Amino acid sequence: MKILLIEDHQFQREAMQMQLELITTPKISQIRTATSGVEALQIMADFKPDILLCDLKMPEMDGITFLSHISELMFTGSIIITSASNQIVLDTVQKMCMSYHLKVIGAISKPVKINILKELLHLAYVENLTNSTFASHGSIKSKAFTEKELEHALEQGWIKPYFQPLVAFDNAEWQSCEALIRFVHPILGVLPPTSFLPQLSKMQKDAELALLSVNYILQHQAHLAGRSVAINITPMTLMHSHFVDRLLDIAKQQPNLCKQVYFEITESDALENTGRALESASRLAMHGFNLSIDDFGTGYSSLTLLDTLPFDSLKVDMSFIKAMENSKTAAAIVEACLLLSTRLELKSVAEGVETQALWQRLQLLGCTLAQGYYIAAPMPVERLTDWHKSWLSKVNKHP
């Protein structure tokens, strides 16, 4: 295997090069080093590495810009991100790489430990041998995780929710969160949903994941400070024969559960059994649980689903929110969705608010709640308190 190590700090670069030279399995045939993204691109003109070890914060061209450049060059090798940046930055960069169809094996913090580096190199070697690359949407092919491995991950608690806050447009107060399932792999780090959720769905684990989130939320109420949390479910989960029964069993022991969780139904999924869905939704509503329609506007069944089930809120899909600054069509769709939510007396949620300009525009349009990277990325529940402090500081600076 040929490796290109990109690191501007001389001591870190020499230390990692020494570690690489000590690793004999898998066999490394050649190691080249670069001090910036610019130098790395020059080296890659005639040196074709199998693996890139890439720092993020570098002079001339930082690692994030470099990764963007190599995506345009259709780089197909493996990437290991090495950085002292916080986990939010690492998660975001990995998400960016996946969208660029880059094969990220993992992200490791500095100082790099040789045993973790060796594990990641071995994974990269196996990936290359089996040709198990990231697919068109950045997901790992299903053979990367067997059913047995995913069952083990569930047992170990590696598959768990991260939390993305929702705040009110009118006063910027933190209102609630959305629970987003993540696979926190002990070696690979935080993996995106596309790398494991499709396989779990094939294993018919959707209802189990929803109930896992419910129990996790109950165990971490101190960090949530009484705020409600949205849990994503599909119409199939809603119609699952035992999902509502098991949820209501939990509610018997937790009388405030209906105020602690609510459910977002992805509207792009077809609703095949309206009677069963209405039965389940009616039972949930009777016990005080709220339903929200997720990704509104992206599926053929949008208005039908909205008219069928007793929703409390409507979330406008992020594809329209992100595009509305540059697309009149997207802006018109968002305005129409917000008008519809007002007429139906539903709370409206804008997903994908990533800039202050979008925040201000949606605020003027009268949207109820905001969610997106301008407010916060999904994070472990333990980080919510620190995020809230930084958010209040940000709001005070930019009212």
Buried (B, 14 or more C-beta within 10 A) or exposed (E): BBBBBBBBBEEBBEBBBEBBEEBEEBEBEEBBBBBBBBBBBEBBEEEEBBBBBBBBEBEEBBBBEBBBBBBEEEBBBBBBBBBBBEBBBBBBBBBBBBEBBBBBBBBBBBEBEBEBBBBBBBBBBEBBEEEBBBBEEBBBBBEBBEEEEBEEBBEEEBBBBBBBBBBBBEEBEBBBBBBBBBBBBEEBBBBBBBBBBEBBBEEEBBBBBBBBBBEBBBEBBEBBEEBBBBBBBBBBBBBBEEBBEBBBEBBEEBEEBBBBBBBBBBBBBEBEEBEBBBBBBEBBBEBEBBBBBBBBBBBEBBEBBBEBBEBBBBBBBBBBBBBBEEEEEBBEBBBEBBEBBEEEEBBBBBBBBBEEEBBEBBBEBBBBBBBBBBBBBBBBBEBBEEBBEEBEEEBEEEE
